[in-house]
């Protein structure tokens, strides 16, 4: 990895490490995981039974989803993002441009386990896949850049020879949730290896959140008004937030 693991025991620790590990104008994305030992793999790859079931999942979802949609997706990518939204396994892995959002997810659950805020240099990851743009800080966008067509479900289902590296990409923030979370993504190809194992691994590093610091960090984030309502601006969270005020 690019840097040795550093410990984050407070919001101030997070800021202190980022001042050293990031540079202005150089994009860095973040992902919070409540267990530091979890690899950076998409939900489709976490169980052997679903690792090769993408086409089946998409067809089953489409079969029954349309009656519930005011405006059905217009592309394969839109279908995949809708599946991701409703927690079906996909090749997408969520990231965020907000380190505080990642920290929130790192401390939200599993209080007995050390968590992690993973940091990703998306440009460095994409270089492993030979993706380069004339502007150094540019990353591909779903439904915009042709380079992502090789990662379409229909393309992967038809081809058997190629195995491409995971890549980092952005998507239109067309839902309150993805906008609130400043969401970005990595996507794997046919091979679902961990993002941290690609190439020389210099595109990622990890900030470890000790288990005994999670509670205090949650309190600090609450003071900064980071809550599930902040990051999931939806009616069920509005109700939960109202109940929490009374508890």
PyMOL commands that set and color helices and strands:
alter all, ss='L'
color gray80, all
select helices_A, chain A and resi 11-21+43-45+54-68+76-85+99-107+122-128+146-151+153-158+176-180+195-197+211-223+228-231+235-246
alter helices_A, ss='H'
color red, helices_A
select strands_A, chain A and resi 6-7+29-33+92-96+115-120+140-141+167-170+183-187+204-209
alter strands_A, ss='S'
color yellow, strands_A
deselect
rebuild
show_as cartoon
